[in-house]
Amino acid sequence: MARKKSRSPETASALAAADGSKGYRVEELMACSETLLGVKPEILAGATLGRESKLLQIYEAKRLVDQFLRKKVL
């Protein structure tokens, strides 16, 4: 099975250091979610499912991922 190219740590740190006062698109955060958030892109996709806002700060993404991972499964 072929693996997708992941962004290098330099790209993730550049994203973290950039002026994200308005936020980042979910797609940008998903591209380097393993480095920034420590989760696979699928987890971030599930955490942001149903959100109207397409821009997120890194701390908001971390909070959403934490909430998503703590949810009880029925």
PyMOL Python script that loads the backbone (N, CA, C, O; Angstrom):
from pymol import cmd

cmd.read_pdbstr("""\
ATOM      1  N   MET A   1       0.842  -1.165   0.000  1.00  0.00           N
ATOM      2  CA  MET A   1       0.000   0.000   0.000  1.00  0.00           C
ATOM      3  C   MET A   1       0.892   1.234   0.000  1.00  0.00           C
ATOM      4  O   MET A   1       1.835   1.313   0.787  1.00  0.00           O
ATOM      5  N   ALA A   2       0.614   2.171  -0.848  1.00  0.00           N
ATOM      6  CA  ALA A   2       1.440   3.373  -0.955  1.00  0.00           C
ATOM      7  C   ALA A   2       1.132   4.322   0.189  1.00  0.00           C
ATOM      8  O   ALA A   2      -0.016   4.453   0.615  1.00  0.00           O
ATOM      9  N   ARG A   3       2.160   4.973   0.673  1.00  0.00           N
ATOM     10  CA  ARG A   3       1.992   5.943   1.750  1.00  0.00           C
ATOM     11  C   ARG A   3       1.913   7.336   1.156  1.00  0.00           C
ATOM     12  O   ARG A   3       2.572   7.639   0.161  1.00  0.00           O
ATOM     13  N   LYS A   4       1.110   8.168   1.766  1.00  0.00           N
ATOM     14  CA  LYS A   4       1.024   9.553   1.341  1.00  0.00           C
ATOM     15  C   LYS A   4       2.242  10.305   1.841  1.00  0.00           C
ATOM     16  O   LYS A   4       2.804   9.985   2.889  1.00  0.00           O
ATOM     17  N   LYS A   5       2.636  11.296   1.085  1.00  0.00           N
ATOM     18  CA  LYS A   5       3.728  12.138   1.544  1.00  0.00           C
ATOM     19  C   LYS A   5       3.229  12.993   2.693  1.00  0.00           C
ATOM     20  O   LYS A   5       2.155  13.590   2.610  1.00  0.00           O
ATOM     21  N   SER A   6       3.994  13.053   3.745  1.00  0.00           N
ATOM     22  CA  SER A   6       3.624  13.930   4.845  1.00  0.00           C
ATOM     23  C   SER A   6       4.547  15.136   4.822  1.00  0.00           C
ATOM     24  O   SER A   6       5.656  15.085   4.291  1.00  0.00           O
ATOM     25  N   ARG A   7       4.076  16.189   5.393  1.00  0.00           N
ATOM     26  CA  ARG A   7       4.885  17.394   5.429  1.00  0.00           C
ATOM     27  C   ARG A   7       6.052  17.202   6.377  1.00  0.00           C
ATOM     28  O   ARG A   7       5.965  16.477   7.368  1.00  0.00           O
ATOM     29  N   SER A   8       7.121  17.855   6.052  1.00  0.00           N
ATOM     30  CA  SER A   8       8.310  17.746   6.880  1.00  0.00           C
ATOM     31  C   SER A   8       8.117  18.534   8.169  1.00  0.00           C
ATOM     32  O   SER A   8       7.272  19.429   8.220  1.00  0.00           O
ATOM     33  N   PRO A   9       8.883  18.220   9.211  1.00  0.00           N
ATOM     34  CA  PRO A   9       8.782  18.975  10.458  1.00  0.00           C
ATOM     35  C   PRO A   9       9.069  20.459  10.270  1.00  0.00           C
ATOM     36  O   PRO A   9       8.542  21.292  11.007  1.00  0.00           O
ATOM     37  N   GLU A  10       9.908  20.798   9.278  1.00  0.00           N
ATOM     38  CA  GLU A  10      10.197  22.207   9.036  1.00  0.00           C
ATOM     39  C   GLU A  10       8.932  22.935   8.594  1.00  0.00           C
ATOM     40  O   GLU A  10       8.698  24.076   8.994  1.00  0.00           O
ATOM     41  N   THR A  11       8.127  22.288   7.780  1.00  0.00           N
ATOM     42  CA  THR A  11       6.890  22.900   7.308  1.00  0.00           C
ATOM     43  C   THR A  11       5.918  23.080   8.467  1.00  0.00           C
ATOM     44  O   THR A  11       5.257  24.113   8.574  1.00  0.00           O
ATOM     45  N   ALA A  12       5.833  22.086   9.325  1.00  0.00           N
ATOM     46  CA  ALA A  12       4.934  22.171  10.469  1.00  0.00           C
ATOM     47  C   ALA A  12       5.372  23.267  11.426  1.00  0.00           C
ATOM     48  O   ALA A  12       4.533  24.003  11.947  1.00  0.00           O
ATOM     49  N   SER A  13       6.670  23.385  11.666  1.00  0.00           N
ATOM     50  CA  SER A  13       7.133  24.433  12.568  1.00  0.00           C
ATOM     51  C   SER A  13       6.960  25.800  11.935  1.00  0.00           C
ATOM     52  O   SER A  13       6.707  26.778  12.639  1.00  0.00           O
ATOM     53  N   ALA A  14       7.091  25.887  10.617  1.00  0.00           N
ATOM     54  CA  ALA A  14       6.855  27.158   9.935  1.00  0.00           C
ATOM     55  C   ALA A  14       5.388  27.540  10.044  1.00  0.00           C
ATOM     56  O   ALA A  14       5.061  28.715  10.210  1.00  0.00           O
ATOM     57  N   LEU A  15       4.504  26.556   9.951  1.00  0.00           N
ATOM     58  CA  LEU A  15       3.079  26.817  10.099  1.00  0.00           C
ATOM     59  C   LEU A  15       2.772  27.283  11.516  1.00  0.00           C
ATOM     60  O   LEU A  15       1.967  28.194  11.713  1.00  0.00           O
ATOM     61  N   ALA A  16       3.407  26.664  12.494  1.00  0.00           N
ATOM     62  CA  ALA A  16       3.177  27.044  13.881  1.00  0.00           C
ATOM     63  C   ALA A  16       3.725  28.428  14.179  1.00  0.00           C
ATOM     64  O   ALA A  16       3.159  29.151  14.998  1.00  0.00           O
ATOM     65  N   ALA A  17       4.819  28.809  13.528  1.00  0.00           N
ATOM     66  CA  ALA A  17       5.442  30.100  13.786  1.00  0.00           C
ATOM     67  C   ALA A  17       4.827  31.225  12.964  1.00  0.00           C
ATOM     68  O   ALA A  17       5.035  32.398  13.276  1.00  0.00           O
ATOM     69  N   ALA A  18       4.081  30.893  11.931  1.00  0.00           N
ATOM     70  CA  ALA A  18       3.489  31.914  11.063  1.00  0.00           C
ATOM     71  C   ALA A  18       2.419  32.688  11.817  1.00  0.00           C
ATOM     72  O   ALA A  18       1.858  32.217  12.806  1.00  0.00           O
ATOM     73  N   ASP A  19       2.157  33.884  11.321  1.00  0.00           N
ATOM     74  CA  ASP A  19       1.116  34.706  11.936  1.00  0.00           C
ATOM     75  C   ASP A  19      -0.240  34.153  11.543  1.00  0.00           C
ATOM     76  O   ASP A  19      -0.735  34.424  10.448  1.00  0.00           O
ATOM     77  N   GLY A  20      -0.830  33.392  12.417  1.00  0.00           N
ATOM     78  CA  GLY A  20      -2.128  32.783  12.135  1.00  0.00           C
ATOM     79  C   GLY A  20      -3.233  33.483  12.889  1.00  0.00           C
ATOM     80  O   GLY A  20      -4.112  32.826  13.446  1.00  0.00           O
ATOM     81  N   SER A  21      -3.206  34.819  12.918  1.00  0.00           N
ATOM     82  CA  SER A  21      -4.186  35.563  13.694  1.00  0.00           C
ATOM     83  C   SER A  21      -5.611  35.282  13.235  1.00  0.00           C
ATOM     84  O   SER A  21      -6.543  35.343  14.037  1.00  0.00           O
ATOM     85  N   LYS A  22      -5.792  34.973  11.950  1.00  0.00           N
ATOM     86  CA  LYS A  22      -7.120  34.647  11.454  1.00  0.00           C
ATOM     87  C   LYS A  22      -7.371  33.157  11.492  1.00  0.00           C
ATOM     88  O   LYS A  22      -8.523  32.724  11.444  1.00  0.00           O
ATOM     89  N   GLY A  23      -6.334  32.375  11.576  1.00  0.00           N
ATOM     90  CA  GLY A  23      -6.478  30.934  11.651  1.00  0.00           C
ATOM     91  C   GLY A  23      -5.971  30.244  10.407  1.00  0.00           C
ATOM     92  O   GLY A  23      -5.527  30.881   9.452  1.00  0.00           O
ATOM     93  N   TYR A  24      -6.048  28.931  10.440  1.00  0.00           N
ATOM     94  CA  TYR A  24      -5.591  28.084   9.344  1.00  0.00           C
ATOM     95  C   TYR A  24      -6.765  27.267   8.852  1.00  0.00           C
ATOM     96  O   TYR A  24      -7.667  26.928   9.619  1.00  0.00           O
ATOM     97  N   ARG A  25      -6.750  26.953   7.573  1.00  0.00           N
ATOM     98  CA  ARG A  25      -7.777  26.070   7.032  1.00  0.00           C
ATOM     99  C   ARG A  25      -7.581  24.680   7.622  1.00  0.00           C
ATOM    100  O   ARG A  25      -6.463  24.285   7.952  1.00  0.00           O
ATOM    101  N   VAL A  26      -8.665  23.954   7.747  1.00  0.00           N
ATOM    102  CA  VAL A  26      -8.612  22.603   8.305  1.00  0.00           C
ATOM    103  C   VAL A  26      -7.694  21.725   7.464  1.00  0.00           C
ATOM    104  O   VAL A  26      -6.984  20.876   8.003  1.00  0.00           O
ATOM    105  N   GLU A  27      -7.700  21.920   6.151  1.00  0.00           N
ATOM    106  CA  GLU A  27      -6.856  21.122   5.262  1.00  0.00           C
ATOM    107  C   GLU A  27      -5.375  21.342   5.565  1.00  0.00           C
ATOM    108  O   GLU A  27      -4.582  20.402   5.514  1.00  0.00           O
ATOM    109  N   GLU A  28      -5.004  22.587   5.880  1.00  0.00           N
ATOM    110  CA  GLU A  28      -3.612  22.883   6.221  1.00  0.00           C
ATOM    111  C   GLU A  28      -3.218  22.197   7.523  1.00  0.00           C
ATOM    112  O   GLU A  28      -2.128  21.637   7.638  1.00  0.00           O
ATOM    113  N   LEU A  29      -4.113  22.247   8.496  1.00  0.00           N
ATOM    114  CA  LEU A  29      -3.830  21.603   9.778  1.00  0.00           C
ATOM    115  C   LEU A  29      -3.786  20.084   9.638  1.00  0.00           C
ATOM    116  O   LEU A  29      -2.994  19.421  10.306  1.00  0.00           O
ATOM    117  N   MET A  30      -4.630  19.537   8.775  1.00  0.00           N
ATOM    118  CA  MET A  30      -4.626  18.090   8.567  1.00  0.00           C
ATOM    119  C   MET A  30      -3.324  17.627   7.929  1.00  0.00           C
ATOM    120  O   MET A  30      -2.853  16.523   8.201  1.00  0.00           O
ATOM    121  N   ALA A  31      -2.746  18.468   7.083  1.00  0.00           N
ATOM    122  CA  ALA A  31      -1.514  18.097   6.389  1.00  0.00           C
ATOM    123  C   ALA A  31      -0.357  17.887   7.359  1.00  0.00           C
ATOM    124  O   ALA A  31       0.552  17.105   7.079  1.00  0.00           O
ATOM    125  N   CYS A  32      -0.381  18.572   8.487  1.00  0.00           N
ATOM    126  CA  CYS A  32       0.716  18.406   9.453  1.00  0.00           C
ATOM    127  C   CYS A  32       0.162  18.127  10.852  1.00  0.00           C
ATOM    128  O   CYS A  32       0.748  18.542  11.852  1.00  0.00           O
ATOM    129  N   SER A  33      -0.963  17.426  10.912  1.00  0.00           N
ATOM    130  CA  SER A  33      -1.602  17.148  12.195  1.00  0.00           C
ATOM    131  C   SER A  33      -0.776  16.226  13.087  1.00  0.00           C
ATOM    132  O   SER A  33      -0.813  16.351  14.311  1.00  0.00           O
ATOM    133  N   GLU A  34      -0.031  15.302  12.484  1.00  0.00           N
ATOM    134  CA  GLU A  34       0.768  14.387  13.302  1.00  0.00           C
ATOM    135  C   GLU A  34       1.870  15.136  14.036  1.00  0.00           C
ATOM    136  O   GLU A  34       2.188  14.811  15.180  1.00  0.00           O
ATOM    137  N   THR A  35       2.449  16.127  13.389  1.00  0.00           N
ATOM    138  CA  THR A  35       3.526  16.893  14.013  1.00  0.00           C
ATOM    139  C   THR A  35       2.976  17.911  15.004  1.00  0.00           C
ATOM    140  O   THR A  35       3.489  18.032  16.117  1.00  0.00           O
ATOM    141  N   LEU A  36       1.941  18.640  14.611  1.00  0.00           N
ATOM    142  CA  LEU A  36       1.405  19.702  15.458  1.00  0.00           C
ATOM    143  C   LEU A  36       0.545  19.188  16.602  1.00  0.00           C
ATOM    144  O   LEU A  36       0.657  19.663  17.732  1.00  0.00           O
ATOM    145  N   LEU A  37      -0.313  18.215  16.308  1.00  0.00           N
ATOM    146  CA  LEU A  37      -1.310  17.783  17.281  1.00  0.00           C
ATOM    147  C   LEU A  37      -1.072  16.383  17.823  1.00  0.00           C
ATOM    148  O   LEU A  37      -1.660  15.999  18.834  1.00  0.00           O
ATOM    149  N   GLY A  38      -0.219  15.624  17.160  1.00  0.00           N
ATOM    150  CA  GLY A  38       0.073  14.274  17.612  1.00  0.00           C
ATOM    151  C   GLY A  38      -1.002  13.260  17.262  1.00  0.00           C
ATOM    152  O   GLY A  38      -1.067  12.190  17.868  1.00  0.00           O
ATOM    153  N   VAL A  39      -1.846  13.585  16.290  1.00  0.00           N
ATOM    154  CA  VAL A  39      -2.904  12.663  15.866  1.00  0.00           C
ATOM    155  C   VAL A  39      -2.905  12.550  14.349  1.00  0.00           C
ATOM    156  O   VAL A  39      -2.369  13.409  13.648  1.00  0.00           O
ATOM    157  N   LYS A  40      -3.512  11.483  13.857  1.00  0.00           N
ATOM    158  CA  LYS A  40      -3.627  11.288  12.412  1.00  0.00           C
ATOM    159  C   LYS A  40      -4.662  12.272  11.854  1.00  0.00           C
ATOM    160  O   LYS A  40      -5.536  12.739  12.584  1.00  0.00           O
ATOM    161  N   PRO A  41      -4.558  12.580  10.571  1.00  0.00           N
ATOM    162  CA  PRO A  41      -5.499  13.527   9.961  1.00  0.00           C
ATOM    163  C   PRO A  41      -6.966  13.115  10.106  1.00  0.00           C
ATOM    164  O   PRO A  41      -7.848  13.972  10.167  1.00  0.00           O
ATOM    165  N   GLU A  42      -7.227  11.816  10.160  1.00  0.00           N
ATOM    166  CA  GLU A  42      -8.602  11.336  10.291  1.00  0.00           C
ATOM    167  C   GLU A  42      -9.223  11.772  11.616  1.00  0.00           C
ATOM    168  O   GLU A  42     -10.420  12.054  11.685  1.00  0.00           O
ATOM    169  N   ILE A  43      -8.405  11.826  12.665  1.00  0.00           N
ATOM    170  CA  ILE A  43      -8.899  12.260  13.973  1.00  0.00           C
ATOM    171  C   ILE A  43      -9.300  13.725  13.915  1.00  0.00           C
ATOM    172  O   ILE A  43     -10.358  14.103  14.417  1.00  0.00           O
ATOM    173  N   LEU A  44      -8.462  14.546  13.306  1.00  0.00           N
ATOM    174  CA  LEU A  44      -8.784  15.967  13.164  1.00  0.00           C
ATOM    175  C   LEU A  44     -10.027  16.149  12.298  1.00  0.00           C
ATOM    176  O   LEU A  44     -10.850  17.022  12.572  1.00  0.00           O
ATOM    177  N   ALA A  45     -10.169  15.339  11.265  1.00  0.00           N
ATOM    178  CA  ALA A  45     -11.357  15.421  10.410  1.00  0.00           C
ATOM    179  C   ALA A  45     -12.615  15.114  11.218  1.00  0.00           C
ATOM    180  O   ALA A  45     -13.628  15.799  11.073  1.00  0.00           O
ATOM    181  N   GLY A  46     -12.557  14.100  12.060  1.00  0.00           N
ATOM    182  CA  GLY A  46     -13.702  13.764  12.900  1.00  0.00           C
ATOM    183  C   GLY A  46     -13.993  14.835  13.929  1.00  0.00           C
ATOM    184  O   GLY A  46     -15.154  15.117  14.224  1.00  0.00           O
ATOM    185  N   ALA A  47     -12.949  15.434  14.479  1.00  0.00           N
ATOM    186  CA  ALA A  47     -13.118  16.465  15.496  1.00  0.00           C
ATOM    187  C   ALA A  47     -13.728  17.739  14.927  1.00  0.00           C
ATOM    188  O   ALA A  47     -14.421  18.467  15.637  1.00  0.00           O
ATOM    189  N   THR A  48     -13.475  18.010  13.658  1.00  0.00           N
ATOM    190  CA  THR A  48     -13.979  19.246  13.052  1.00  0.00           C
ATOM    191  C   THR A  48     -15.227  19.025  12.211  1.00  0.00           C
ATOM    192  O   THR A  48     -15.719  19.962  11.583  1.00  0.00           O
ATOM    193  N   LEU A  49     -15.740  17.816  12.189  1.00  0.00           N
ATOM    194  CA  LEU A  49     -16.930  17.497  11.403  1.00  0.00           C
ATOM    195  C   LEU A  49     -18.121  18.319  11.897  1.00  0.00           C
ATOM    196  O   LEU A  49     -18.410  18.350  13.093  1.00  0.00           O
ATOM    197  N   GLY A  50     -18.799  18.974  10.977  1.00  0.00           N
ATOM    198  CA  GLY A  50     -19.987  19.732  11.332  1.00  0.00           C
ATOM    199  C   GLY A  50     -19.732  21.169  11.749  1.00  0.00           C
ATOM    200  O   GLY A  50     -20.677  21.903  12.036  1.00  0.00           O
ATOM    201  N   ARG A  51     -18.491  21.578  11.788  1.00  0.00           N
ATOM    202  CA  ARG A  51     -18.183  22.973  12.135  1.00  0.00           C
ATOM    203  C   ARG A  51     -18.436  23.864  10.933  1.00  0.00           C
ATOM    204  O   ARG A  51     -18.106  23.509   9.801  1.00  0.00           O
ATOM    205  N   GLU A  52     -19.023  25.022  11.189  1.00  0.00           N
ATOM    206  CA  GLU A  52     -19.266  25.959  10.101  1.00  0.00           C
ATOM    207  C   GLU A  52     -18.011  26.746   9.770  1.00  0.00           C
ATOM    208  O   GLU A  52     -17.742  27.030   8.602  1.00  0.00           O
ATOM    209  N   SER A  53     -17.252  27.095  10.776  1.00  0.00           N
ATOM    210  CA  SER A  53     -16.035  27.870  10.554  1.00  0.00           C
ATOM    211  C   SER A  53     -14.961  26.967   9.970  1.00  0.00           C
ATOM    212  O   SER A  53     -14.677  25.899  10.511  1.00  0.00           O
ATOM    213  N   LYS A  54     -14.371  27.393   8.878  1.00  0.00           N
ATOM    214  CA  LYS A  54     -13.335  26.596   8.230  1.00  0.00           C
ATOM    215  C   LYS A  54     -11.936  27.028   8.657  1.00  0.00           C
ATOM    216  O   LYS A  54     -10.951  26.413   8.246  1.00  0.00           O
ATOM    217  N   LEU A  55     -11.830  28.077   9.476  1.00  0.00           N
ATOM    218  CA  LEU A  55     -10.531  28.535   9.959  1.00  0.00           C
ATOM    219  C   LEU A  55     -10.401  28.209  11.440  1.00  0.00           C
ATOM    220  O   LEU A  55     -11.332  28.420  12.217  1.00  0.00           O
ATOM    221  N   LEU A  56      -9.243  27.693  11.819  1.00  0.00           N
ATOM    222  CA  LEU A  56      -8.990  27.325  13.214  1.00  0.00           C
ATOM    223  C   LEU A  56      -7.614  27.806  13.642  1.00  0.00           C
ATOM    224  O   LEU A  56      -6.667  27.798  12.857  1.00  0.00           O
ATOM    225  N   GLN A  57      -7.520  28.216  14.872  1.00  0.00           N
ATOM    226  CA  GLN A  57      -6.221  28.444  15.489  1.00  0.00           C
ATOM    227  C   GLN A  57      -5.698  27.081  15.934  1.00  0.00           C
ATOM    228  O   GLN A  57      -6.471  26.134  16.078  1.00  0.00           O
ATOM    229  N   ILE A  58      -4.397  26.980  16.151  1.00  0.00           N
ATOM    230  CA  ILE A  58      -3.817  25.698  16.561  1.00  0.00           C
ATOM    231  C   ILE A  58      -4.363  25.272  17.919  1.00  0.00           C
ATOM    232  O   ILE A  58      -4.654  24.095  18.130  1.00  0.00           O
ATOM    233  N   TYR A  59      -4.503  26.225  18.843  1.00  0.00           N
ATOM    234  CA  TYR A  59      -5.017  25.865  20.166  1.00  0.00           C
ATOM    235  C   TYR A  59      -6.472  25.404  20.080  1.00  0.00           C
ATOM    236  O   TYR A  59      -6.887  24.538  20.849  1.00  0.00           O
ATOM    237  N   GLU A  60      -7.254  25.970  19.153  1.00  0.00           N
ATOM    238  CA  GLU A  60      -8.636  25.516  18.968  1.00  0.00           C
ATOM    239  C   GLU A  60      -8.669  24.091  18.426  1.00  0.00           C
ATOM    240  O   GLU A  60      -9.489  23.276  18.847  1.00  0.00           O
ATOM    241  N   ALA A  61      -7.782  23.802  17.501  1.00  0.00           N
ATOM    242  CA  ALA A  61      -7.711  22.450  16.940  1.00  0.00           C
ATOM    243  C   ALA A  61      -7.338  21.449  18.027  1.00  0.00           C
ATOM    244  O   ALA A  61      -7.911  20.361  18.086  1.00  0.00           O
ATOM    245  N   LYS A  62      -6.386  21.801  18.887  1.00  0.00           N
ATOM    246  CA  LYS A  62      -5.999  20.910  19.990  1.00  0.00           C
ATOM    247  C   LYS A  62      -7.176  20.668  20.922  1.00  0.00           C
ATOM    248  O   LYS A  62      -7.404  19.542  21.363  1.00  0.00           O
ATOM    249  N   ARG A  63      -7.925  21.727  21.221  1.00  0.00           N
ATOM    250  CA  ARG A  63      -9.072  21.605  22.115  1.00  0.00           C
ATOM    251  C   ARG A  63     -10.145  20.707  21.501  1.00  0.00           C
ATOM    252  O   ARG A  63     -10.716  19.860  22.188  1.00  0.00           O
ATOM    253  N   LEU A  64     -10.415  20.890  20.218  1.00  0.00           N
ATOM    254  CA  LEU A  64     -11.413  20.059  19.539  1.00  0.00           C
ATOM    255  C   LEU A  64     -11.000  18.594  19.496  1.00  0.00           C
ATOM    256  O   LEU A  64     -11.830  17.705  19.686  1.00  0.00           O
ATOM    257  N   VAL A  65      -9.722  18.343  19.248  1.00  0.00           N
ATOM    258  CA  VAL A  65      -9.219  16.967  19.215  1.00  0.00           C
ATOM    259  C   VAL A  65      -9.347  16.337  20.595  1.00  0.00           C
ATOM    260  O   VAL A  65      -9.766  15.186  20.711  1.00  0.00           O
ATOM    261  N   ASP A  66      -8.988  17.080  21.647  1.00  0.00           N
ATOM    262  CA  ASP A  66      -9.114  16.546  23.006  1.00  0.00           C
ATOM    263  C   ASP A  66     -10.567  16.206  23.331  1.00  0.00           C
ATOM    264  O   ASP A  66     -10.849  15.143  23.885  1.00  0.00           O
ATOM    265  N   GLN A  67     -11.487  17.103  22.986  1.00  0.00           N
ATOM    266  CA  GLN A  67     -12.908  16.843  23.226  1.00  0.00           C
ATOM    267  C   GLN A  67     -13.376  15.620  22.446  1.00  0.00           C
ATOM    268  O   GLN A  67     -14.124  14.792  22.966  1.00  0.00           O
ATOM    269  N   PHE A  68     -12.936  15.513  21.210  1.00  0.00           N
ATOM    270  CA  PHE A  68     -13.336  14.394  20.351  1.00  0.00           C
ATOM    271  C   PHE A  68     -12.840  13.067  20.912  1.00  0.00           C
ATOM    272  O   PHE A  68     -13.574  12.079  20.916  1.00  0.00           O
ATOM    273  N   LEU A  69     -11.604  13.041  21.381  1.00  0.00           N
ATOM    274  CA  LEU A  69     -11.037  11.797  21.896  1.00  0.00           C
ATOM    275  C   LEU A  69     -11.632  11.400  23.245  1.00  0.00           C
ATOM    276  O   LEU A  69     -11.577  10.228  23.616  1.00  0.00           O
ATOM    277  N   ARG A  70     -12.195  12.345  23.981  1.00  0.00           N
ATOM    278  CA  ARG A  70     -12.776  12.050  25.292  1.00  0.00           C
ATOM    279  C   ARG A  70     -14.257  11.673  25.220  1.00  0.00           C
ATOM    280  O   ARG A  70     -14.835  11.252  26.221  1.00  0.00           O
ATOM    281  N   LYS A  71     -14.869  11.821  24.054  1.00  0.00           N
ATOM    282  CA  LYS A  71     -16.293  11.495  23.923  1.00  0.00           C
ATOM    283  C   LYS A  71     -16.527  10.017  24.184  1.00  0.00           C
ATOM    284  O   LYS A  71     -15.721   9.161  23.819  1.00  0.00           O
ATOM    285  N   LYS A  72     -17.650   9.745  24.823  1.00  0.00           N
ATOM    286  CA  LYS A  72     -18.028   8.355  25.060  1.00  0.00           C
ATOM    287  C   LYS A  72     -18.613   7.764  23.793  1.00  0.00           C
ATOM    288  O   LYS A  72     -19.317   8.437  23.040  1.00  0.00           O
ATOM    289  N   VAL A  73     -18.314   6.515  23.575  1.00  0.00           N
ATOM    290  CA  VAL A  73     -18.859   5.797  22.429  1.00  0.00           C
ATOM    291  C   VAL A  73     -20.105   5.068  22.896  1.00  0.00           C
ATOM    292  O   VAL A  73     -20.081   4.358  23.901  1.00  0.00           O
ATOM    293  N   LEU A  74     -21.185   5.244  22.168  1.00  0.00           N
ATOM    294  CA  LEU A  74     -22.453   4.607  22.561  1.00  0.00           C
ATOM    295  C   LEU A  74     -22.540   3.193  22.067  1.00  0.00           C
ATOM    296  O   LEU A  74     -23.539   2.515  22.310  1.00  0.00           O
TER     297      LEU A  74
END
""", "prot")
cmd.dss("prot")
cmd.show_as("cartoon", "prot")
cmd.util.cbc("prot")
cmd.orient("prot")
